[in-house]
Amino acid sequence: MGLQSALSTALTGLNAAETTIDVVGNNLANSNTVGFKASAAIFSTQFMQTMSLGSAPTENSGGANPKQIGLGTMVADIAPDFSQGTLEVSSSATDLAIQGDGFFIVQGSTGEHLYTRNGIFEMNSANELVTISGNRVLGYGINDDFEIQRTELVPIEISVGASAVAEATENAYMEGNLSPTGDVADTAERIQSDVLGDAQYTAPTTALETLQSIAPDVIAESTSGTGAVGGSLDPGAVYQYRFLYANGPYSGPGEQDEGTISEIVPVSLGPGQNQVDLQDIPIDPMPPDSYSHVRIYRTEGDGSDFYYLDDLDLSLGVDTYADTTGDAALGAELNTDCLTGNYTYYVTFATAAGGPGNGTESRPSPLSSSQNASNGRIILDDLPTADPADGWTVRRIYRCLSDDDSTFYYLGEINDVTSDVTLTDKLSDDDISDPTNPDYGTIDLDGPKIVDSTRLVDVLKREGSSYEQLFEEGTLQFTGEKGERTLAAKEFEITDETTVLDLYLFMEEALGIQQGDDIPIDSGSGSSPGGKVTSDGCILLTGNNGVGNAIDIDPDSIQMVTDSGTRNVDLSFNSIQSAVGESAVTDFLVYDTLGIPLNVRMTAVLESRDSSNTVYRWFADSADNDPESGVEIDVGTGLLTFDGTGNLTDASETSVSIDRRNVSSTSPLTFEIDFSAITGLAATQDEASYWAVSRQDGCGPGNLTAFAIDESGIIRGTFSNGVTRDLGQIRLARFANPTALEQRGENLYAAGVNSGLPVEGDPGQQGIGEIVAGAIELSNTDISGNLIDLILASTMYRGNTRVITTAQEMIDELLLLGR
């Protein structure tokens, strides 16, 4: 049995040596494997053959030791060495090393958690951090707000070039100097539109016609008279006759129905003759439909003044007349006034008689052309008619002067709006332009004026004698100016019900005119604050006090967009009062939560000063303010108070709030203004107050351009806009007995039955090592030690083979005994 046991014992030594060589060979083979942990073969004795257990000492014996023979060796353990490997700097930002205990957690092909010390990581096509064998590295991810979500392990994703982030502005920092000298801002810019009319009132739609009145041509007709008996005239006297056409029967003096006067037709009566028979009286006026009668005027016997005698109805066709009327029975004296010059007429409708100023009067309708008169009279024919249902009861006629065609004076009126009548003008320029004349009055060419409630589609503007409808249903585009800086365009929807007041409020909001009990507003002369519509039909806008708040509207700043295209609204505004007040203006950008840039304009005006303090009021406007309704651009105001040394002592308000109602940004965007760097010292003669935003902490959208991983495993990304954000966190795990981990190859370990459960944690906590970015952990193989182990293992192997050889030789000798 002894020789046989020697063979088996030596065999265990051979196996042990082979195992040692295998382990050493694996260590040496992985001496350049990143994160590799070398192993060592640990042996123990295998079984024991006990020949004697020995004995304890007695009185007669000193005792005996046990007699035991070993039966060889066995591999008790192959123990990995998890001691720290050397760290080597890497050129890749994704290479990581663990300084201390712990493992990276990765995802296996079946979804299980595996562990590794190999920190050579790279990005896959899905922007995920993976090992060189394709296992996803696990850790904490982030939500949409770049907040680390510490709930479950997920693959780490780093979307370089794809991820985007923006930073909403929270603070803006002002710097500059607001001088206590200069004018106090107690006067505002006031601008006023053209006079605007209201088209809801109907007006004459057809122009009247004018004709040069033609005198009865007594010469061509050979009009004459002969003496006769039977009348009441003075025998032997000379009587003179004049004729004119009239557009109605005579009804008394002053009627404007008589045309141009004819030449004189003299008749001498003989002794005993007291009647004149007139022959060949002209009865064919031109045009024939302008007059209905021929009117006869006559002097007294041997007199020179002409008086009304009688009318002949032209429709009867009678061209003779027997004059038997005595001097005492003659009518009113002939009006010999005639016109000489070039004249233009207008016709209006009115709701009440009595001349200008009585009732409501429509806008006028002009003649198509002027009429030239030469020592005559002018026929006004085809006077426009009106519908009494519109409230009109009177037609009024106006005329210019021969030497002034820009002003039109009241000529007369017809107390009827439906009849087709003709009027003849014979009033002199002096008559109609005499202010003492009880009928004196001038025309209002603009007609009825707009009021707050006037519909925009009824607003008219006069150009000469024509009227333009300024607005129609569609979209109004408006671009105003403030402080000599153009504001952003704003749009206003016009419907059939939109009023002038609606337009005024829109323009007030678009110009950033701020209202408030604590905001001084220059009310001007005879007008309420803000202006609105004046009594003469003008839109009046009043800005906030100070030069920096001076408002203006260019002629081409209002556009009307309809289905038929875009056109300019010919509405001009003129300054009627210039703003006064020391001011400073600055423009800058802030950003909302989506990174959308928002324009902000801040104005400071010198509101007041006394012996101890200087007070400036600041105004903030933002064209990008997006309220729930309207287009209001004013987003903040407040007061800045400076003491006698120019130091800022108080800021009553410091926040600006910009609504973002119609976009998905957080609304409102509210940020603080830091005024601490503003001074209130006197400006030099060549300098004025100034201020500007030195910086603000928001930024627009930026793409992820780089990232870094700190010792706690947090991945922090840097974006192109300068913002840094957390992109995730790498988690590590440690085990109570890491040598019991199950090796899976490819530098991967799995939890073993004796390793204990993984203890997950952040790097640097709970006994877990820290992460070193941009480095790798080299293999901890001790090459020199393993070479010695290899020599020892080979020596061991040779020694055990010698035992086997010796045992074999002894067996052979034993077998020879039998020969």
Buried (B, 14 or more C-beta within 10 A) or exposed (E): EEEEBBEBBBBBBBBBBBBBBBBBEBBBEBBEBBBBBBBBBEBEEBEEEEEEEEEEEEEEEEEEEEEEEEBBBBBEEBBBBBEBBEBEEBEBBBBBBBBBBBBBBBBEEEEEBBBBBBBBBBBEEEBBBBBEBEBBBBBBBBEEEBEBEEEEBBBBBBBBEEBBBBBBBEBBBBBBBBBBBBBBBBBBBBBBBBBBBBBBBBBBEEBBBBBBBBBBBBEEBEBBBBBBEEBEBBBBBEBBBBBBBBBBEBEEEEBBBBBBBBEBBEBBBEEEBBBBBBEBBBBBBEEEEBBBBBBBBBBBBEBEEBBBBBBBEBEEEEBEBEBBBEBEEBBEEBBEEBBEBEBBBBBBBBBBEEBBEBBEBBBBBBBEEBBBBEEBBBBBBBBBBBEEEEBBBBBBBBBBBBEEEEEBBBBBBBEBBEEEBBBBBBBBBEBBBEEEBEBBBEBBBBBBBBBEEBBBBBBBBBEEBEBEEBBBBBEBBBBBBBBEEEBBBBEBEBEEEBBBBBBBBBBBBBBBBBEEEEBBBBBBEEBEBBBBBBEEBBBBBBBBBBBBBBBBBEEEBBBBBEEEEEEEBEBBBEEBBEBBBBBBBBEBBBBBBBBBBBBBBBBBBBBBBEEEBBBBBBBBBBBBBBBEEBBBBBBBBBBBBBEEEBEBBEBEBBEBBBBBEEBEBEBBBBBBBBBEEBBBBEBEEEEBBBBBBEEBBBBBBBBBEEBBBBEEBBBBBBBBBEBBBBBBBBBBBBBEEBBBBBEBEBBBBBBBEEBBEBBBBBBBEBEBBBBBBBBBBBBBBBEEEBEEBBEEBBEBBEEBBEBBEEBEEEEEEEEEEEE
